[in-house]
Structure formats: structure tokens, C-alpha cells
Amino acid sequence: MKKISILGSTGSIGQSALDIVDMHRDKLSITALAAGNNITLLAEQIKKYEPEIAVVLNEKRAEELEPLLRGGKKPEIVFGDKGYAAAAAWDNADIVLLAIVGGAGLLPAIAAIYAGKTIALANKETLVMAGDIIMTMAKKNKVDIFPVDSEHSAIFQCIEGNRQRDVKKIFLTASGGPFRKKPIEDFKNIRPEHALNHPTWSMGNKITIDSATMMNKGFEIIEAVHLFGLESCDIEVLVHPESIVHSMVGFQDGSVMAQMGVPDMKIAISYALLWPERLALGLDFPDFTSIKRLYFEKPDTMKFPCLKFAFKACKRGGTLPAVMNAANEIAVNGFLESKLTFPGISRIIDRCMELHKTIDSPELSDILEADLRARDQAENLIKKKGVF
């Protein structure tokens, strides 16, 4: 029986993970649940899975949660940064599913590593912000990090059974998002409701917008560099709208291995939770005769400049990726609140990266400081209405 701590239990990844637990109660159980503001759903999850600890965003949310649990078995209820760190390092957890969105996932990841917990990583920003530090910590503490992104899980599965030194190239696939065929001159008219209508995947708002700008794929480039020990020049992004090929690995003998499947995150989540075992998930195989063809094309970096920013940040390294991530978080929030145009997201990120003086070999404190400064800069830029 593997005991799981889920950070981000009310999000799409967390809910999918709990669906897997429901299917395999003989193999998986829940010992900790952490959410943000969705107190009603968290209360339902607590009643069903009876975790030992539950975490919410702040004290107010903790007070709101208490009465919803009357009459049932109550977990220890904690909140804030200390609460998330406690859930990540919970003694009775074997593996931590880190599915918190954004830079908020970094400190819980560090807490999990120091506690020697295996990590199922669904939070891209952890490695984007501090990949070198995180991977060094993990190696020192003998902690395994299993990728939960469908693309990185695909790469991991393709490399399994092969020698790392034989890997020559990674083909990172992308759906292309909802605006793949939209003319660039119409981007200024894109509204949040348009960008949130993803053609393939069901995700939270922030990740869905990142997919629409292709920043999500940019994050995945940086994540892949750290997870698989490659250079950014060894990674090629391919737009693949069918989302059947989740990514491919090219080897030095010219062989290419692909991992395919229907677009469902349960595949990647279950593999990370119970590697090397594969669970029965009740999913169908792709209907290849119906699909008939699989289409690939190069991404348009004029329409989606966030990809260029990611390659730049990855190559430059230091504190620049953290700045890119922080500016993106603020810009996406600004767009969702209709304070910023869709093209304004990339302009804010570009400007914050230009303003930043990169520290080449940063300590964690340098990264956190750069993150806060970039958030302030992005907020101030958004206030300049009409400019971005």
C-alpha cells in the first residue's frame, strides 16, 4: 500500500489522482490533502478519504473548513506556507504528488526533498525557477522525481530500458492550443473565455492560458533539460494537434521511440505514483483507423513568442527563468482579470526579462528575491494601461 500526499487535491491533476485511488484502493491510500480556496470540494474529499492532515491557503479558509467537517473524522488542519511544507514532508506519506500551480510549488518541493519523499512532479515551475538547485538537492538526498506532465512522462517511458547516453534528441509535442490557426492580427481581440477553450485537454485556468500562449511548452523545455540532463538545443518542439503522440525520443542510432495514448492525464499520474507498475485505468486505445493520420508542424514563434523566451531563459540560466515565470504568472492573472490584452502577456514577460540583471549561480534566496522583484515589475507594467 502506497500512501500519498496530494498538494493541489481540488485541481484537475489532484482530482484525476483521486479517481485513480478510487480504482485501486488495494494499492493506494491518502494520508494528506492540500488545496487553496475550494473549501467545499476539499471538505468532500476529506470525508471520503480521511487524510491525517489537510491544508488550506490561509487562516480564514481553515476557519471555513472546520464547520464543514462536523460529525466526521477530522484531520489536523493547517494553513499557509508552513502547512503546505508540513503536508509535503508528512511522516506517513510515501510519495508527494506536487500539483500546486505556479511558483508556490517550489518551497513544498524542497520540504519534500529534505524529508526524503519520492515526488510525483506536476508543477513545472519548480524546475523552471530552480532546476539546478532542486536536482542537486534530490540527488544528495537520494530522492526520486517522477514526471507527471504527459510529455515528460512520455519521454521517461521512452528512455526506460535504454541508456541515457544514447539519447540524442527529444521531440516535445504540443497541441498548438486554441489559436494555432488564428491570424496574428486578430490576437488583440482574444478574450479570456476564448483562451480558456482548449481543444484537447481539461486543465485549470492558469495552465490553460499558458497553453494558449505556448508558455506551457516553454516551461516544459526547461523542465526536460533538468529532468533528463540535456541541453535546450537537444529539444525540438512539434505541434501535434491530435495529441496522440505525447512526445518522442531520438537515439544516436537514428531510432525514434514515441509514447502514444488517448489524451488523459491519468496515464502519466498513475505511472508516476506506482512506477514501474502500470495500472488498469479503463481507458481505450486510440482508434488509429478513425484518426488515419498524425500531423506535425513547427510552432510559429512570431505568433507565440513565449517559446523564444523560454529557450533564451534556458540558455542563459541563473535567475532569468525564475523572472520569466514570475512575470508570466502576473501577466496571465492580468489577462484573466481583463486588465491586459492577450498579446500583452508576452510583452510583459519580454520587458521583465529585459530589465533583469541575471545572477549566474544563484542561491535559493537570490531566486526568491528575483521572483518577487519580477512580480512587482509586472504589476507596475500592467498598470500602464494602453502600453501593454
N, C-alpha and C positions, 0 to 999 in steps of 0.2 A: 504494500500500500504506500503510494507516494503522497505526501502531504504538501499542499500548495498554498502559498500566499499570493493573492492576486491584488496588485496595485492598479486600480483602474477597472474595478469589477462591474461598474454600471455602463461602461463604454462598449463599443461593438466588439472589441477583442475580448474583453472580460466576459461579456455575455456569451460569446461563442465558446470560450473556455469552460464556462459553467454548463453549457449544453453537452460538452464532451464528458464532463464529470458525471452528468446525469446518465449518459450512455454507458459509463464504465465505473460504477460505484465500487466495484471489486478491486479496482486498481488505483483510484484517485479519491482524495478527500480534501476538504477545505479547512485550513486552520487560521487563515487571516484574510480579511476583505478590506479594501481601502477604496473610497470613492471621493468625490468632490462635493457637488451640490445636490445631486439627485438622491435626496434622503429617502423618499418614498420607495424607490426601487431598491436601495440598499437595505432598507428595513425588511422588505420581502425576501431578499437574498439571505439576510441574517437568520430569519425564521426558518428558512428551508435548509440552510447548510450548517447552521450552528457553529460559526467560527469562534475561536478563542479570543480574538481581538478584532475590532472594527475601527476604521479611521475615517474621519471626515475633514473637510477643509479648515474649519475654524470652530471656536467655542460655541458660537451661535448655532451652527449646524449640529453640533453634538447635543445641545440642549433640545433641539427639534427632534432629534433621533430618539432620545430617551423614552418619551411617552408612546412612541410607535411600537416599542418592544415590550410593553407591559403584558404580563401574563405568560411570557415565553422565557426561554433560556437566554440570559443576557451575556454578551461578550464584554470584555474590557473595552471601553470606548475612549479613544484618544483622538487628538486632532493636530493639524498643522504639520510643520516640517518634522518635529520630533515624533509625531505619530506615524508618519509615512516611513521614517527611518526605523521605528520600532517594528512595524509590520514587515519591512524588508529584511530585518535581522532576527525575526521571531524564532525562538529556540526550537519550536516544534514544527518548523517548516523545512521541508527537504529542498524545495525549489521555489523561486520567486518569479512570477510572471509579471514583468515590468511593462505595464500597458498604460501608464500615465502619459498624457500628451505634453510635448514641449520640454523646455529646459528644466521644468520641475522634476523630471525623472532622474537628473544627474546625481543629486545627493542621496536619494534612496538606493541607487545603483551602487554607490560607494559603500553605503552601510551594509548592503547585502554581500559585497565582496569581502569586507573586513570580518563579517560573520561567517565566511566560508560557504555561503549558499550558492548553489547552482542557479544560474539566471537564464530564464527564457526571455529574450530581449525583443520587445515590440516597440520600444521607444528609440527611434532613430537619433534623436537629439543628444542622447547620452554620448554616443561615439562621435557625432558631429562636433560637439563642443569640446570634448576632452578625450578623444580616442586614444592618443598615446598614453595618457595617464591611466585610463581605465584598463587598457590591455596589459600594461605593465603591472598594475595592481592585481589583476586577475591571475596573471602568470605567477607572481610572487606568492599569492595566497592559494594557488592551485585550484582556482575556481573556473568551472566550465561556463562559457557563454554560448547558448544555442540561439540562433536567429529565428525570429517569428515572422518577419516580413516574408511574404510569399516568394519574392525574388531571391532573398538571401538564403531562405530555406532551400529553394531550388538549387542554388549554387552549392550549398553544403551537401545536399543529396547527391549531386553530380560528382563532387570531389571525393565523397566517401568511397573507400576501396581503391582509390588512386593515390599516387604520390604527389604531395603538394608541389614539389619542384618540377613536376611535369606540366603544371598548369601554365599556359601561355597567355590566355586571354579570357575575359568574361564578357558575355553578351547579356547586358541588363535590359530586360524588356519593359516596355511602358505601354499602357493602354492608349495614351495620347490625350486622355481626358475629354471633356465635352466640347472643346474648341479647336480640335485638330483641323477641321475643315473650314473654320470661320475665318474670313478675311481679317487681316491685322487692323485695317482701318475701322472695323466695327468693334474692336476690343473696348473702346472707350464707352460703349453703350452696355457693356455687360453688367448685370446686376447680381447681387448675392444669390438670389433664387435661381438664376441661370447657372452660376458656377457650382451650386450645390447639387445639381442634377447630373451625377456621374453616370456614364453609360454602362459601367460594368460592376463596380464594387459599391458596397454599402458601408460607409465609414462615418466617423464623426465630422463635424463641420470644419474644423481646422485642417484635418488631413485631406478632406475633400477639396478644399480651396488650394492646398499645396499641390494636389494632383492636377488641378486645373491650370496652375501656373507652371507645372512641372518642377517646382522646387522639391516636391516629394522625391522625385527621381534624382535630383541633385544631392539630397541628403543620402540617398541610397548609394550613390557613387562613393561618397566619403566613408560611409559605413562599411562598404565592401572592401575598401582599401585597408581599413583597420582589422576587420574580421578575417580576411584571407591573405594578408601580408603582401598585397600587390601595390603597384603604382597606378595613379589615375590614368596614365597613358595605356595601361593594360585593359581598360574598361571601355566598351563601346555600348552606347545606348541605342536600342532599336525600338521604334514604335510598332506595336503589335496589337491592333485593336481587338482581336478576338480574345485576347487574354487566356489563351490555352497553353502556350509555352511560357512558363513563369520565369525562366532565364536559362542560359546555356553556358557551358564551359568548353573552351577550346584548349586542346593539349598540344604539346610540341610536335607530336607525330601527325598533326593535321586532323585528328579526330575531334568531333564536337558532340558533347552529350547534353541533352535537353531534359528538363523535368517538365512534364505536362500534366494537366488535370483541369477539372472544371474550376472556375474562379470562386473558391470557397476557402476562407481563412482557417477553417477547422483543420485542414490538412497540415498546414505549417504549424499551427498551435499544438496539435496532438503530437507531431513528430518531435517538437522541442520539449514537450513535457515528459515524454516517455521514450526518448531515443535510447537504443536503436529499434525499439518495438514500434510496429505500425498497427494502429487501432482500426477496427471496423467502424466506419463513420456513417454508413448508409448512403454514401454518395455514388452517383452514377459516373461512369466514364464518359469522356466527351464523345459525342456522336460524330465521328470523323466523316462518315458518308454524307451527313447533313451539312457539315462545315465546308467540305470539298476543298478548300484551300486555306492556307495560313499566310497572312500578309505581313510584310515587314517593310519599314521605311526609316530613313534617317529623320531625326527630330529637326524641326525648324527653330533654330536658336535666335532668329530675328523676332519671331512671334513669342518665343519662350526663353528670354534671356537668363532666367534663373539657372538654367543648366550651365551657361557660361560662367556665372558667378560661382557655382559650386566647384567647377573644375579649377577656377582661379584660386578659390579658398583652399582647396585640397592641395594644390601645388605649392602655395605659399605657406600654408600650415600656421603654426603658432596660435595666436589668439584670433586670427581672422575668421575661421569657421564659426567660432562662438558669436562673433559680431554679426555675421551673416544670419545665423539662426535667430538671434535676438531681434534684429531688425525685421526679419520675416514674421516673427510672432506678432509684433506690434502692428506691422502693416496689414497682415491678414485680419487681425481684430478690427483695425480701422476700416477695412473694406466691408467686413460683415456688419459694421455699425453704420455703413453708408457715409463715412467721413472721408473716403478715399476711393478713387476710381480703380478699376481692375489693373490697368497699366501702371497706376501709381504704386502698386505693391512692389514691382521690380525696380521702380525709380527710387523708392525709399531705401531699399536694400543696397542698391548701387551706390547711393550717396553716403550711406553709413559706412560702407566698406572703403570708400574713397577717403573719408575723414579719419579712419582709424590708423594709428601707428602700431603696427604689429609687433608683438613680443614673440621672439622666435622660439624660445624654450621655456614656456610659461609654467609656473606653479599653479595649483588649483585656485589660489587666491587671485592670481592675475586673470584667469579665465572668468571667474565670477565678477571681478571688477569690470572687465571689458564687456561682459554681458549686460550689467546694469547701466553702464555708460551708453551702450548702443541703444538700449531701450529708451533711455531719456532722449537721446538724439532723434530717434524715430518718432517719438511722441511729439517733440517740438516741430519736426518737419511736417507732420500731419496737420498741425495747427496752422500752417501757412497755406490756407485754403486757396485753390486755384493754381498753386505751383506744382503740386503733385496729383 
